[in-house]
Structures are given as structure tokens and as C-alpha cells.
Amino acid sequence: MAKNRTAVQRLKDRENIAQLLLQGWTQIEISRYLEIHPSTVCRDVQAIEAEWQKAAVDDIHLAKVKELERLRLLDRELWAAWHRSIGTRETTVQEIIAAAEGGEAKPSTGDRLKHTTRREVQNGDPRFLSEIIKIVGLRMEILGGFAPADNQKRVRPVITPDVAQMSDTELMETIQAGLAGF
């Protein structure tokens, strides 16, 4: 059995050990097969498992970061759509009025073109706020914001108000209540 391994040999051994571990070999079987002392195999297995665990944590962290970024972009788009849905909406209608009675209306024969503009005040589309509330909940869930205290049962808050029927004040109170404690 080998005594002193170079750093390159240690890496090669760990690659082989990892493959054999994944195939279900025991440490003793690996030790005999690779002709490495059992305590060395044990230390290599510990190092391999630590690397696997770190990689898994890094993968989970990266997945969380990606999802949070995706939610951030969606949140920004929803807020922009909400702001576009507030204000005054103008609708312009054009109508051709015939110059001669009983004749067919044609703009080229001296007929007049009548423009009608209608303005309508919009309070904003509440569907956008409903989606924003859902995004806040998802973001808090990813970040662990819904973690219960030690003595509490885990309960995920369900926010399902009918925002279409709410006044602006009620809507803001609902959003603030949903964010309370975070």
C-alpha cells in the first residue's frame, strides 16, 4: 500500500474513490482494490463528501439567487404595468358627417370629419397588485421569511383577498398586513 502520495495522486485517488462510492463499494473494498490504507480511504471519503455537500449548498444558493432575480424582474414589470393602469385614458373616435343629406359620406366630397375624445379616469388594475402580493409571498418563502418560531406550527399565510373589490386604502392595508413582521 502506498505511503506518501503527491497532490496529483491524491486527486486521482479521490476521483477513483468517488466513482467506486457511487457504485456502492464499501471503504474496505475500495482500500483493497486501490491498495490504499483504510484510514487514508476514510479521510478521502470525508473530503469527497465535504466537497459534495459544499457543491450542493452552492447549487441551492445559486438556484435561490436565480429565482429571486426572476421574481425581482417580474415584480418590476408588474409595478410598471400598475402605474400605466393609473391615470386618464383617452379614446378618440372619428366620424364622417355627410355634407349633403341622403348622400353617402365620403371625406373627399366636402364632408366633415368629426373627432370625439372621451376621457376616463382609471384607478389602476387591481390584478397587478394581486400578482405583486403573490411575488412578495414567494420571495419571503425563498428567503425563509415564513419560518415559524420554535414553539409554533409551520403555517404558510394565504393571501387571497378579492382585490378587485377593495378601495385603495383597503388594498394598501392588506399589503402592509401581508408584510407585517418581515
N, C-alpha and C positions, 0 to 999 in steps of 0.2 A: 504494500500500500504506500502511496506517495506521502512524503513528509512535508516538504515546503513547495507550495505552488506559487507560480508567478501570478500577477494580476490577470494576465490574459488567460492562463489556465483556469483560474478561479471562475472567470466569466464563462468559459466554455463548459466547465463542470456544472455551473448553475443552470445553464441552458439545458444541458442533458438531464439534470435532476428535475427541473421544472417539467420537461416533457414526460419523464417517467412518472412523476407525481400525478400528472393529469391523466395518465393511463392507468392509475390505480395501484402503482407499485408502493410497497412499504419502504421505510427508510433502510431497514436491514437489507432488503432485496437490492435496493439501489447501491448501498455500500458495497455489497459483494460483487455486483455487476460492474460497477465503475472502479472497483478496487480503491475505494476511499474509506478512511476510518469512519465508523458510525457517528462519532461526535462531530466530525467535520461535516458530514452529511446533515446532521441535526442543525448545526449552525447555518449551513447553506439554506436549508428549508426555512428556517426562521427569517433569514434575509429575503428569500424569494417571497414568502407570504407577506412580509412587511412592504415589499415593492408592490405586490398585487393590491394590497389594501390601500396604499397611497394612490395608486392609479385609479382605483375605484372611487375614492374620495374626490380626486381631481376630476374624474368624469362626471360625477354627480354635481360637483360645484360648477363645472362648465355648462352642464345641461340647465342648471338653475339660472345661470347668468344669461344664457341664450333665451330662455323663456321670459325672464324679467325684461330683457331688451325688446322682445317681441310684444309684450304687454305694454311697455312704455310707448312704442311706436303706435300701437292701436289706440292707446289712451290719448295720445296727442291728436290723432286723426279724429277721434270721436269728439274731443273738445272743440276742434276746429269746425266740425260739422255742426255741433251745438251752437256755436257762435254765429255761423252762417244762417242758422234757422231762426235767429232772433232779429227783430227789426221790422222794416217795412218792405212788403213785397209789392212790386208794381206789375200790373198786367195791362198791356196796350192792345186794343182791338182796332183794326182798320175796317172801315165800311165805305163802300162806294155808293153815293147818292146820285140817282139819275137826274140829269138836268131837265129832260122832257118827261112829262107824265106818260105812263104806259109804255115807255121805251125800255130797252134793255140797258142796264148800267154798264158803261164802258168808260174807263178813265180817259181815253183819247178823244172823246166826243164832247168835252166840256163838262163832264160830270164832276162832282166834287168828291173828294176823299175826306171822310170824317174819321178823326182819331179820338178814341176814348181811352183814357187812362184811369185805371182803378187802383187805389192804394189800400192795402190791407195790412194791419199791424199783426205781427206774429210774436207769440210769447216764447217760441222755441219748441222744438220737437222733443217731448219727454222720453222718447225711445232712446235717444243718445245718452241721457243721464242714467237710464236704467242699465245700459251696457257699461257705462263708466263705473257704476256701483258694483257690477259683477267683476270688473277688472280689479277694483280695489280688493275685493274678497279673494280673488285668485292670487294677487300679489302678496297679500298677507299670509295666505296659506303656504306659498312657496317660501316665504321668509320665516315661517314658523310663528307668525303673529297670533295664531289661534291656539297656541299651546296652552293646555289647561294648567292651573295651579296643581300642586301635588295632591291636594285633597278634593279636587273637582273631577267629575267625569268629563271626558272629551266630548264637547258638543260644538259642531260647526254651525255658526249662525247662518240662518237662511233669510236672505233679504228678498222678499217678493212683494213689495208694495205695488199697488196699481198707480204708477207714477203719472199716467195719463190723466187721472182724476185729481191730482194734487195741485195745490197752489204753489207758487214759487217758494213761499215761506215754509210750507209743509215739506216740500222736496228738500230744501236745504237742511231742515231739522232732521229728516230721515238720513241724509248723507252724513251729517255730523254724528248722529246716533250710531250709525254703522261704523264710523271711525273711532268712536269713543274707546279709550283705553289703549290705543295703539301709538 
